[in-house]
Amino acid sequence: MNDKYKIIGPLYDFLAMIFSAGQIDKCKTAMHGYIKPDDKVLFAGVGQGIDAIGAAELGAEVTVVDLSESMLNILDKRTRGRYFTHPIRRVHQDILKFDEYHQYDVVYANFFLNVFEKNMVTKVLEHLSKLAKKGGHVVVGDFSLPSGGPVSKLFQNIYWYIADIIFVVMAKNAFHPVYDYQTQMKQLGLEITDVKYLQFLFDDRYYSIRAQKG
Ligand SMILES: C[S@@+](CC[C@H](N)C(=O)[O-])C[C@H]1O[C@@H](n2cnc3c(N)ncnc32)[C@H](O)[C@@H]1O
C-alpha cells in the first residue's frame, strides 16, 4: 500500500500543535464526553491517534483504520506497554474497503474528510454513516467553515490554504476550499445533535460536529 504519510506522518501531530496552539488536539476529543465504557468506537484515518487513545482510556472498544503504516506504527509506539480495558484494534486498510456495517456506536472522522476531492467526501461520509449502528453517531472534527465579515473570512481562508497546500505537496491531499460538512451530513439524513467550536487567533478555526443516524 502506498504510504503517502511516510514523510509528513511522524511530524503530523507536532505540526498540528504548533499550527493551532493545541486547538486541533482539543477539537479531536471535543465530543469524548459522550463516550461510555464498552461503546464500540471507530476512528477512520486515525493518524497518530491521540483521540483513539483518549477513547480507549474511557473504556471504549476502539478500532482504528488507516492506510498509512507509518501513522499506525506511531500509534503502536504510543500505546506500547499501556493497559486499556479493551486493547485498541488496528486495521491497516482503505476505509472504503472496511465493511463492518451497522456495528459502531460512534464513528469518528477527525481531520480526515479534508484529504479527499469534493466528489469523494459525500461517498466517504455515506460509507462512515453505514458503519454506525442505527441510533449511533458520526463525529466530524475539522476546519470550520469560514464565517463573520469579509476580512475574517479572508483570514480564515488563508489559514486553511496554508495547511492545505502543505498537505497537497507532502501527502498528495486534494486542493480545495473548506468543506461544509454540516450540510453534507444533513443531506445524508444525519441529525446534528451537537457542534463545538474551537477558537484560535480571535476566530472560530475548528469544529467538532456530532450527528445521529436515524
Ligand atoms: C490529515 S491525516 C489526519 C489524521 C488524524 N485523524 C488526525 O486528526 O490527526 C489523514 C489520515 O487519513 C489517512 N487516510 C487517507 N486516506 C485514507 C483511506 N482511504 N482510508 C484510510 N485512511 C486514510 C492518512 O493515512 C492519514 O493518516
The ligand as an ORCA input file, in Angstrom:
! r2SCAN-3c Opt
* xyz 0 1
  C      -4.821     14.505      7.659
  S      -4.452     12.964      8.421
  C      -5.436     13.043      9.897
  C      -5.023     12.023     10.914
  C      -5.820     12.040     12.238
  N      -7.219     11.720     12.066
  C      -5.652     13.317     12.977
  O      -6.637     14.057     13.157
  O      -4.538     13.616     13.409
  C      -5.382     11.866      7.404
  C      -5.167     10.403      7.712
  O      -6.067      9.645      6.901
  C      -5.382      8.522      6.371
  N      -6.078      8.126      5.132
  C      -6.124      8.813      3.959
  N      -6.923      8.164      3.087
  C      -7.380      7.050      3.711
  C      -8.252      5.995      3.354
  N      -8.802      5.939      2.126
  N      -8.516      5.030      4.252
  C      -7.960      5.073      5.495
  N      -7.123      6.047      5.905
  C      -6.834      7.026      5.032
  C      -3.972      9.001      6.173
  O      -3.059      7.928      6.094
  C      -3.758      9.880      7.401
  O      -3.283      9.144      8.492
*
